[in-house]
Amino acid sequence: MKIYSCETHIGHALDMFVATEKEVPIMEKVEEEEKLSTKCSYCDEQATYIVANK
């Protein structure tokens, strides 16, 4: 599972990941070259973080 999140929705993304996957996620920053094309999973803002399991 991979969730893209902006600064505003990072708490929600972490909560949803734990509720769905039942494990602690890895949170990484979106690479600079990917920022322009990567949107938050919850709104139309640019994603700042990737919440994933591997």
Residue frames as a rotation matrix with the C-alpha (Angstrom) as fourth column:
MET 1
0.586 0.810 0.000 0.00
0.810 -0.586 0.000 0.00
0.000 0.000 -1.000 0.00
LYS 2
-0.652 -0.757 0.035 1.24
0.758 -0.651 0.051 3.48
-0.016 0.059 0.998 -0.86
ILE 3
0.567 0.811 -0.147 -0.46
0.815 -0.578 -0.049 6.75
-0.124 -0.092 -0.988 0.10
TYR 4
-0.494 -0.647 0.581 0.67
0.690 -0.698 -0.192 10.14
0.530 0.306 0.791 -1.17
SER 5
0.440 0.664 -0.604 0.02
0.898 -0.336 0.284 12.99
-0.014 -0.667 -0.745 1.24
CYS 6
0.150 -0.318 0.936 0.36
0.143 -0.930 -0.339 16.76
0.978 0.185 -0.094 1.52
GLU 7
-0.844 -0.510 0.168 1.36
-0.038 -0.256 -0.966 18.48
0.536 -0.821 0.196 4.79
THR 8
-0.362 0.796 0.484 -2.31
-0.902 -0.430 0.033 18.93
0.234 -0.425 0.874 5.75
HIS 9
0.603 0.765 -0.228 -3.35
-0.728 0.644 0.237 15.29
0.328 0.023 0.944 5.39
ILE 10
-0.336 -0.824 -0.456 -0.29
-0.521 0.567 -0.639 13.45
0.785 0.023 -0.619 6.73
GLY 11
-0.704 0.126 0.699 -1.97
-0.655 0.262 -0.708 12.58
-0.272 -0.957 -0.102 10.04
HIS 12
0.387 0.921 0.048 -4.98
-0.764 0.350 -0.542 11.13
-0.516 0.173 0.839 8.24
ALA 13
0.416 -0.304 -0.857 -2.75
-0.688 0.511 -0.515 9.19
0.595 0.804 0.004 5.84
LEU 14
-0.696 -0.716 0.056 -0.81
-0.546 0.477 -0.689 7.64
0.466 -0.510 -0.723 8.73
ASP 15
-0.421 0.634 0.649 -4.05
-0.678 0.255 -0.689 6.73
-0.602 -0.730 0.323 10.57
MET 16
0.597 0.698 -0.396 -5.59
-0.773 0.368 -0.517 5.18
-0.215 0.615 0.759 7.46
PHE 17
0.005 -0.684 -0.729 -2.45
-0.674 0.536 -0.508 3.17
0.739 0.494 -0.458 6.71
VAL 18
-0.862 -0.347 0.370 -2.28
-0.501 0.470 -0.727 1.71
0.078 -0.812 -0.579 10.23
ALA 19
-0.106 0.915 0.389 -6.03
-0.705 0.207 -0.678 0.94
-0.701 -0.346 0.624 10.24
THR 20
0.674 0.393 -0.625 -5.83
-0.738 0.389 -0.551 -0.83
0.026 0.833 0.552 6.87
GLU 21
0.242 -0.707 -0.664 -2.45
-0.436 0.532 -0.726 -2.57
0.867 0.465 -0.180 7.01
LYS 22
0.982 0.189 -0.004 -2.20
-0.068 0.371 0.926 -3.20
0.176 -0.909 0.377 10.79
GLU 23
0.310 -0.934 -0.179 1.52
0.950 0.298 0.096 -2.30
-0.036 -0.200 0.979 10.77
VAL 24
0.345 -0.291 -0.892 3.75
0.225 -0.897 0.380 0.72
-0.911 -0.332 -0.244 11.25
PRO 25
0.905 0.055 0.423 4.33
0.426 -0.098 -0.899 2.59
-0.008 0.994 -0.112 7.97
ILE 26
-0.299 -0.951 -0.082 7.48
0.850 -0.304 0.430 4.09
-0.433 0.059 0.899 6.53
MET 27
0.814 0.536 -0.225 7.13
0.407 -0.802 -0.437 7.81
-0.415 0.264 -0.871 5.83
GLU 28
-0.302 -0.924 0.235 9.40
0.831 -0.134 0.539 9.34
-0.467 0.358 0.809 3.19
LYS 29
-0.049 0.188 -0.981 9.59
-0.246 -0.954 -0.171 12.71
-0.968 0.233 0.093 1.47
VAL 30
0.802 0.308 0.511 8.55
0.445 0.263 -0.856 12.83
-0.398 0.914 0.074 -2.19
GLU 31
-0.251 -0.944 0.214 11.60
0.841 -0.103 0.531 13.40
-0.479 0.314 0.820 -4.40
GLU 32
-0.322 0.055 -0.945 11.87
-0.092 -0.995 -0.026 16.94
-0.942 0.079 0.326 -5.82
GLU 33
-0.902 -0.091 -0.423 11.59
-0.417 -0.076 0.906 15.76
-0.114 0.993 0.030 -9.44
GLU 34
-0.722 0.679 -0.136 8.35
0.599 0.710 0.370 13.85
0.347 0.186 -0.919 -8.64
LYS 35
-0.678 0.444 -0.585 6.62
0.399 -0.446 -0.801 16.66
-0.617 -0.777 0.125 -6.71
LEU 36
-0.710 0.388 -0.587 5.08
-0.605 -0.763 0.227 18.42
-0.360 0.517 0.777 -9.69
SER 37
-0.472 0.515 -0.716 3.34
-0.573 0.439 0.692 15.30
0.671 0.737 0.088 -11.00
THR 38
-0.633 0.190 -0.751 2.37
0.517 0.826 -0.226 13.70
0.577 -0.531 -0.621 -7.66
LYS 39
-0.201 0.683 0.702 -0.89
-0.504 -0.686 0.524 14.75
0.840 -0.248 0.482 -6.00
CYS 40
-0.771 0.066 0.633 -2.12
-0.607 0.222 -0.763 14.11
-0.191 -0.973 -0.131 -2.48
SER 41
-0.872 0.451 -0.190 -4.47
0.354 0.850 0.391 11.12
0.337 0.274 -0.901 -2.22
TYR 42
-0.278 0.783 -0.556 -7.00
0.900 0.010 -0.436 13.28
-0.335 -0.622 -0.708 -0.30
CYS 43
0.547 0.442 -0.711 -6.92
0.154 -0.888 -0.434 16.63
-0.823 0.128 -0.553 -2.16
ASP 44
0.876 -0.160 0.455 -5.43
0.458 -0.021 -0.889 18.34
0.151 0.987 0.055 -5.23
GLU 45
0.737 -0.676 0.010 -2.34
-0.614 -0.663 0.428 19.72
-0.283 -0.322 -0.904 -3.45
GLN 46
0.218 -0.773 -0.596 1.15
-0.574 0.392 -0.718 18.51
0.789 0.499 -0.358 -4.33
ALA 47
0.906 0.059 -0.419 2.20
0.236 0.752 0.615 15.48
0.351 -0.656 0.668 -2.29
THR 48
0.385 -0.789 0.479 4.99
-0.853 -0.503 -0.142 16.04
0.353 -0.354 -0.866 0.22
TYR 49
-0.379 -0.472 0.796 5.13
-0.799 0.600 -0.024 12.56
-0.466 -0.646 -0.605 1.76
ILE 50
-0.050 0.334 -0.941 4.80
-0.553 0.776 0.304 8.92
0.831 0.536 0.146 0.75
VAL 51
-0.102 0.100 0.990 3.37
-0.913 0.385 -0.132 6.62
-0.394 -0.918 0.052 3.41
ALA 52
0.350 0.137 -0.927 4.14
-0.688 0.709 -0.155 2.99
0.635 0.692 0.342 2.53
ASN 53
0.902 0.002 0.431 5.05
-0.328 0.653 0.683 -0.38
-0.280 -0.758 0.589 3.96
LYS 54
0.276 -0.883 0.379 8.22
0.565 0.469 0.679 -1.02
-0.777 0.027 0.629 1.92
